[in-house]
Amino acid sequence: MRVWVPEQVLAEELAELPDVQVDLYGGGPEAPSGVDEVEFYVPPFFPDRDSAEIAGAMPKLRVVQTLTAGVEKLRPYVPGSVALCNARGAHDASTAEWTVGAILAALHDFPRFAHAQQERTWAYQHTDSLAEKTVLIVGYGAIGAAVERRLAGFEVEVLRVARSPREGTASPVAAADELPGLLPRADVVVLLVPVTPDTRGMVDADFLARMKDGALLVNSARGVVVDTDALLAEARRGRVRAALDVTDPEPLPSDHPLWRTPGVFITPHVAGSTPVSARRSRRLVRDQLQRYVTGEPLHNVVSGPY
């Protein structure tokens, strides 16, 4: 059985499985031979258009297993007869760590102090803190739960929103239509939603206007969830702050005004780019391939809206 993967270390792990031929393909127009024999395809972590479109040129393809939790860049190109599986669970720890770290860095003005250090300036000032804040997690799934676990010792109130409500539990989750009423209560709003027609551009002028003055928006999801122009307008006024691991556009051009906007802290889509995430992703791919070979049900099959 032919398998395509994007990196050598993963190829070496899978090559140990019996009756599996593994080829390397990391994107671009130059693909290996044997595209018509591929049954199991693992696209690159950051798929380009070539690595997405090639799924439609694989007549024997049965499984596309992503290395990411999000599949919006690949889904339009995966034939309906093919199982599309994401990497749900592999990035929970790393993304949750980035989220909490970004909240702390933004509230305690670490970026400002890092700049002052480069200028060799003793820039003493009071900062904000996380204690006694209300944190609203928008898109409460596996990563949202991982964020909440890491917030447990910070003396915060956590509010949760997902597509469907979950009541009668120790951690009740509100439905998406309750979000407008919850936004004014939150000091920190964490975005963890997948990209769907409902979430694309959901953080618009109205969403931001409902947030508290001085509230912090943390985007650990995807850049297109936020209307960049609307965020720029509110941040320039100093009414909201932002910690962003993702942006729209992405990569963010060097001349984009978001770089220079006060109160905006940006990292270049690195939340899930850690050794832990990489190891867990490889384990997931190996497990999925073994399941496919032995005819067992696959995990993380994406169906319906998401």
C-alpha positions in Angstrom: 0.0 0.0 0.0 1.3 3.4 -1.0 1.5 6.3 1.6 2.6 9.9 1.1 3.9 11.9 4.1 5.6 15.3 4.2 8.6 14.6 6.4 11.5 12.1 6.7 11.1 11.3 10.4 7.5 10.3 9.9 8.4 8.3 6.8 10.9 6.3 8.9 8.4 5.5 11.6 5.7 4.3 9.1 8.2 2.4 7.0 8.4 -0.1 9.8 4.8 -1.2 9.2 4.5 -4.3 6.9 3.4 -4.0 3.3 3.6 -0.2 3.4 5.5 1.9 0.8 6.1 5.4 2.1 7.1 8.3 -0.2 8.0 11.9 0.7 6.0 14.8 -0.6 6.1 18.2 1.1 4.2 20.3 -1.4 5.1 22.1 -4.6 4.6 21.1 -8.2 7.3 18.4 -8.2 5.5 15.3 -6.8 6.9 11.8 -6.5 5.9 9.2 -9.0 3.0 6.8 -8.1 0.3 9.4 -7.4 -2.2 7.0 -8.9 -1.3 4.4 -6.3 -1.6 6.5 -3.1 -4.3 5.2 -0.6 -3.3 7.2 2.5 -2.1 10.8 2.3 -0.6 13.0 5.0 -0.3 16.6 3.6 2.3 19.1 5.0 1.5 21.0 8.2 1.1 24.2 6.2 -0.3 22.9 2.9 0.2 24.9 -0.2 -2.2 24.8 -3.1 -0.3 22.0 -4.9 -0.4 19.7 -1.8 -4.1 20.4 -1.4 -5.2 20.0 -5.0 -3.2 16.8 -5.5 -5.7 14.9 -3.4 -8.1 15.1 -6.4 -5.5 13.4 -8.6 -5.3 10.2 -6.5 -7.8 7.7 -7.8 -7.1 5.1 -5.1 -7.1 7.6 -2.2 -9.1 6.5 0.8 -7.7 8.6 3.7 -6.4 12.1 4.1 -4.9 12.5 7.6 -3.9 16.0 8.5 -1.2 17.1 10.9 -3.4 20.0 12.1 -6.7 20.3 13.9 -8.0 22.7 11.2 -8.8 21.3 7.8 -10.3 24.3 6.0 -7.4 24.6 3.5 -7.8 20.9 2.4 -11.5 20.2 2.7 -12.5 21.8 -0.6 -10.1 19.5 -2.5 -10.8 16.1 -0.8 -13.2 14.0 -2.7 -16.4 13.1 -0.9 -15.6 9.4 -1.0 -12.3 10.0 1.0 -12.2 10.0 4.8 -10.8 13.3 5.9 -9.3 13.0 9.4 -7.8 15.8 11.5 -5.2 15.8 14.3 -7.6 16.5 17.1 -5.9 16.0 20.4 -2.3 16.2 19.1 -2.0 19.9 19.7 -4.1 20.4 22.8 -1.2 20.8 25.2 0.9 23.1 23.1 -1.9 25.3 22.0 -3.3 25.6 25.5 0.2 26.5 26.8 0.6 29.2 24.2 -2.9 30.6 25.0 -2.2 30.9 28.7 1.3 32.2 28.1 0.0 34.8 25.7 -2.6 35.9 28.1 0.0 36.4 30.9 2.5 38.1 28.5 -0.1 40.5 27.3 -1.6 41.4 30.7 1.8 41.8 32.3 3.2 43.8 29.4 6.0 41.5 28.6 6.3 42.7 25.0 6.8 46.3 26.2 9.4 45.2 28.7 11.2 43.1 26.1 11.4 46.2 23.9 12.7 48.2 26.8 15.4 45.6 27.5 16.6 46.0 23.9 16.8 49.7 24.5 18.5 49.1 27.9 15.8 51.1 29.6 14.6 50.5 33.1 10.9 51.1 32.2 9.2 50.6 35.6 5.4 50.6 35.5 2.4 48.9 37.0 0.8 46.1 34.9 -2.4 44.2 34.7 -2.8 40.7 36.1 -4.9 37.6 35.4 -6.2 37.0 38.9 -9.9 37.9 39.4 -10.5 38.1 35.7 -13.3 36.4 33.7 -12.1 34.4 30.7 -14.5 33.5 28.0 -13.5 30.5 25.8 -15.2 30.7 22.4 -15.2 27.3 20.8 -15.0 25.1 23.8 -13.7 21.7 22.6 -10.7 19.6 23.5 -8.3 22.6 23.4 -10.7 24.8 25.3 -10.8 22.2 28.0 -7.0 22.0 28.0 -6.9 25.8 28.4 -9.3 25.7 31.3 -7.2 23.1 33.1 -4.2 25.3 32.8 -6.1 28.3 34.1 -7.2 26.4 37.2 -4.7 28.0 39.5 -5.0 31.6 38.3 -8.1 32.6 40.3 -10.3 33.3 37.3 -13.9 32.7 36.3 -14.2 30.7 33.1 -17.2 31.1 30.7 -17.6 28.6 27.8 -19.3 28.8 24.5 -19.6 26.1 21.8 -21.9 25.4 18.8 -24.2 23.4 21.0 -25.0 23.9 24.7 -23.9 21.4 27.3 -25.9 21.6 30.5 -26.1 19.6 33.7 -22.3 19.3 34.0 -19.7 20.7 36.3 -18.6 22.9 33.4 -21.7 24.1 31.6 -21.2 25.3 28.0 -23.4 28.0 26.5 -24.7 27.8 23.0 -23.3 30.1 20.3 -26.4 32.3 20.2 -25.7 33.3 23.9 -22.3 34.7 22.9 -23.4 38.4 22.5 -24.7 38.4 26.0 -21.5 36.9 27.5 -19.0 39.2 25.7 -19.6 42.2 28.0 -18.7 40.1 31.0 -15.3 38.9 29.8 -12.0 40.5 30.5 -10.3 38.0 28.2 -11.9 36.4 25.1 -10.1 33.3 23.8 -10.9 32.2 20.2 -10.6 28.4 19.5 -13.3 28.0 16.9 -12.8 26.0 13.6 -13.2 27.9 10.3 -16.7 27.4 9.1 -19.1 29.7 7.2 -20.5 30.7 10.6 -17.1 31.5 12.2 -15.4 33.2 9.3 -15.3 36.9 10.2 -17.3 36.3 13.3 -15.2 38.8 15.3 -16.5 41.8 13.5 -17.2 45.4 14.6 -20.3 44.4 16.5 -18.5 41.5 18.3 -15.7 43.9 19.4 -18.1 46.6 20.4 -19.7 44.2 22.9 -16.3 43.5 24.5 -15.4 45.4 27.7 -13.2 48.5 27.4 -9.6 47.2 27.9 -10.5 43.6 27.3 -8.0 41.2 25.7 -8.8 39.2 22.6 -6.7 36.1 22.2 -6.8 34.3 18.8 -5.5 30.8 18.9 -7.8 29.7 16.1 -7.4 31.0 12.6 -6.8 34.6 11.3 -9.9 34.6 9.1 -12.1 34.3 12.2 -11.3 38.0 13.0 -12.1 41.0 10.8 -8.7 42.6 10.8 -9.9 46.1 9.9 -12.4 46.0 12.7 -9.7 44.9 15.2 -7.3 47.6 14.0 -10.0 50.3 14.5 -10.7 49.2 18.1 -7.1 48.6 19.0 -5.9 51.9 17.7 -8.5 53.6 19.9 -7.0 51.7 22.8 -10.4 50.1 23.6 -9.3 46.5 23.2 -6.0 44.6 23.2 -5.0 41.5 21.3 -2.7 38.6 21.4 -2.6 36.9 18.1 -0.9 33.7 16.9 -2.8 33.9 13.6 -3.6 36.8 11.4 -5.5 37.6 8.2 -3.6 37.9 5.9 -1.0 35.3 6.9 1.9 35.5 6.8 1.4 39.2 7.9 3.2 41.5 5.4 6.1 43.5 6.9 4.3 46.8 6.1 0.9 45.8 7.7 -0.3 48.3 10.3 -1.1 45.5 12.7 2.6 45.1 13.5 2.7 48.7 14.8 -0.6 48.9 16.6 -0.3 49.5 20.4 -1.6 46.7 22.5 -1.3 44.1 19.9 1.1 41.1 20.5 1.8 38.8 17.6 3.5 35.5 17.2 3.9 33.8 13.7 1.4 30.8 14.0 3.6 28.8 16.4 1.2 27.6 19.1 1.2 24.1 17.8 4.8 24.0 16.6 6.5 22.2 19.4 8.3 18.8 19.9 5.3 17.6 21.9 2.8 18.4 19.2 5.1 16.8 16.6 5.5 13.6 18.5 1.8 13.3 19.2 1.0 14.0 15.6 3.3 11.2 14.4 1.8 8.8 16.9 -1.7 9.7 15.7 -0.7 9.1 12.0 0.9 5.8 12.8 -2.2 4.7 14.8 -4.5 5.8 12.0 -2.5 4.0 9.3 -2.6 0.8 11.4 -6.3 1.2 11.8 -6.8 1.6 8.1 -4.6 -1.4 7.3 -6.4 -3.6 9.7 -9.9 -2.3 8.8 -10.6 -0.7 12.2 -12.6 2.5 12.4 -10.6 5.7 12.0 -10.5 8.4 14.6 -11.2 12.1 14.1 -13.2 11.7 10.9 -14.4 15.2 9.9 -18.1 15.2 8.8 -21.0 17.6 8.8 -20.3 21.3 9.5 -17.1 20.2 11.3 
